[in-house]
Amino acid sequence: MCFDLDSSPPIPSLAGAAVSRDALKLKASDGNTFRAFHASPGERTGAAIVILPDVRGLHHYYEELAVRFAEIGVEALAIDYFGRTAGTGERGDDFDYGPHVGQTTWAGLSADIAAAAAHLRSGAEAPTRVFTIGFCMGGRVSFDSAALKLGLAGVIGFYGFPGGPARNDTPAPTDIVGEFECPVLGIFGGADAAIPIDVIGNFRNALGAARIEHEIVVEPDAPHSFFDRKQSDFQVQSDDAWGRVTHFLRHH
């Protein structure tokens, strides 16, 4: 997995920010029911974001991240991947996510992302701009969501694998950039042994060739999953990454 069980986003909480939060169950077009966590800001900016977790699915880390987004005026909805195989009940830290990851499909994930975006747009104060953001497995899925024809304003991926096969049938983002319909922000670690620099370069080149607006950032010396409060040695890189995320949300 990407993070330790007691990890949390390396973003300071904004004292006094009014945020409401709710645990939800959403239904996709194929009938799947899945868990989600919704954080809504007291003062909205018009932006909303679907959060796509790592291989664990919905976890406290991503619920806290949703709250951090809401504190800056961005409505956020973090979703789970495993409604089809693990149900919608609460899961403990001993949850064996591995077999469930292998049973996810691109068709199912696409339906769940579409349901999440639709839920965000269904509120009384519907956002004018909807984004996705994902981490590791979710980073790849977030990149791919640019091809889902959901009218997204942009997609963001942290150390999402842009090339090669996955544990499921999600396409390699580099292979489908011609279908992308929105800007891309990709954030990677320069010391990430799992994602070689040349693979990142191939993704950047493919985006450029397809004339997709993009920013591909390689944070120096940062390992996989560096965006973690426990990784205090990489706080400078985390601060830079968060600054790029918020800039991307403001300018698209």
N, C-alpha and C positions, 0 to 999 in steps of 0.2 A: 504494500500500500504506500501511498505518497507521504502520509503524515503519521506521527505517533498519535495514539488515542487521546492524549491530553494536549494536543497542539491547538493553536488558535491563530487567527490572522494577526500579522504584525502591524496593526493599524490602531492608533489610539482612539478610544471612545470619546465622542464629543459630549461633554457634560451639558445637561439641560436640553438636549435635542429630543423633541417629542416623536416617539416612534411607537406604533402599534404592531403587535406580532401575533400570528395565528398559525396553528398547525392545521393543515387542510388535507383533504383527499380529493383528487381530481380524476376526471374520467377522460380517456383518450378516445379517438374516433373508432378504434377497433374494440372498444368495450373495456379495455384495461383500466383498473382503478389503481392509483398510485399516490404515495405520500408526498406532501410538499410542505414547505415552511414559507410563510408570507410575512414580509416586514414592510410596513407602509409609513411613509414620512408624514409628519405634521404639515410641513411646507414642501410642496412638490416643485420639481424643476421641469417636469414634462418628460423626464426620462424614466425608463423602467428596464429591468434586466432579469434574465433567466439565468440562474446559477446551476452549472452542470458539474457535479462532484467528481472526485477520483473514483477508484474502483470500489470503495466502500459503499457508495451510494450516499443517501442523505445522512449527515453526521453533524454533530455539534459544531465542528469547525465551520461548516457552510451555513448553518443557522446564524452563527455569530457574524459571519461575513455579510449575510443579508442585512443584519441590523446595522453594520458599519455603512453599507450603501444607503440605507434609509436615513441614517443620521446626516448624510450630505444631500438629502432630497431626492434620492433615486429609489423608486419602489422596486423591491427585489423579491424574487420567488425562486427558492432553491428546491430542486426536485430530486426524487429517488428514482432509481433505475429498475427496481426488482419487484414491482407489483405483480408481474405475471408469474413469477416463480417463488417469491418469498412472502407474498401477501402485503398487507398494510399495517400489521401490528408493530409495536415497538420492538427494537432489536437490541440486544446487549452487545458489549464490547467483544464477546466471544463469537459473534456472528461470522460464519465461514462464507465470505463473499465470493471466493474464487469460482465455485461451480456456477454461481448465478451470473457472474460476468460473462462466462462462456456461453450462456443461454440467451443473452441479450442479442437483439438483431437491429440492424440499421432501420428497418421498417418500423419496429416497435419504438425505438428511441426517437425516430422522426415524429411519430404520432404523439408521443409524450411531450416533446418540445413544442409542437404545434398547439397542444392543449394548454400548455403553460402560457404561451404567448397570447392565446385567445383569452385566457383567464385575466391576464393583466389588462387587456384591452376592453374587458367587459365591465369594468368598474364605473362608478358615477363620474369619476375624474380620470378618464382614460388618458394614458400617456400619448404624447405625440411621437415618441421615439422609443423603440424596443430593441434591446441588445441581448446578446448572450455572452457569458463568460464561463470558461471551464478550466479544469486543472487535470493534468496528466491524461487519463482516459477522457475526462470531460473536456480537456483542451482540444483534443483531436475532434471530438464530437462538436464542440463549439465552432471550430473552423468549418467543418462539414455543413453546419447549419446555415452557412451563407448560401448554400445551394438549394435550400428547401422552399424557396418562393414564399417566405413568410413576411416579406416587407420589412426586414430587419434594417436598422440604421447602421449596424456594425456588429462584428464578432471579435471576441478577445479570447486568446488561448495562452495559458501558462503551461510551458513545457508539455504541450500536446504533440504527440508523435506525428509529424507531417508526412512521413513516407514509410512505405513498407506495410506488412500485414499487421493486424491487431488480433486481440483475443477473440473478437467476433468478426462480423462481416462489414464493419464500418469502412467505407472507402478511404484510401490515403488522400488527404487533402491536396497534396501536390498533383495528384492525378485528375482532380475534378475542378481545378481553379477556373476552368473555362465556363463552369456553371455558376460561379459565385456572383452574387448580386449586390454586394455591399462592401465597405471598407473592412480591412483586417488589421488587428493589432496582435502580433505574436511576441511573447516574452519567453526567453530561454536562458538557461544557465550556461556560462562559458565552461564550467567544469562538470557538466552533466555527462556522465559516461554513457548514459542510455541513449542520448540523442547526439550523434556526431555533428560537428560543425558543417561538414559538407552536405548533410541531409537538410540542415537549416538553410544553407545557401541554395540548394536546389529548390526549396519552397519559395524563397525570396525571388529567385530568378523566374520561376513559373508564374508567380503573381505579377511580376513586371511584364512578362511576355503577354499575359492575358489582360494587361492594362487595368488591373484591380488596384485601387488605392490601398496602400499598405504601409505599415511600419513594423519591421522585424528587429527586435532588440535582443542582443546577447549580453546579459549582465556578467561582467568580468568576475572570474573565479567562483561563481555561484554554482552550487550543485543542484541536482534535481530536488524539487520540493523546498527550495530555499525560502519561499514566502511563508514564513512560520515564525511566530514570536519566540519560539525556543531556539531558532537559528540566529542568535544575537550577533554572531560574527558577520552576518550578511544583512544587517539592518540597513546599511547604506544602499545596497542593491534593492532591498524591499521597498525602501522609501522612494527610490527612483521609479520602480515598477508601478507603485500605487499612484505616483504623480502622473505617469503616462496613461494609466487607466482613466483617471479623473479628467485629464485633458482630452482624451479620446471621446469620453461621454459628452463633454461640453461642446465639442467642435464637430460632432456628426449628428 
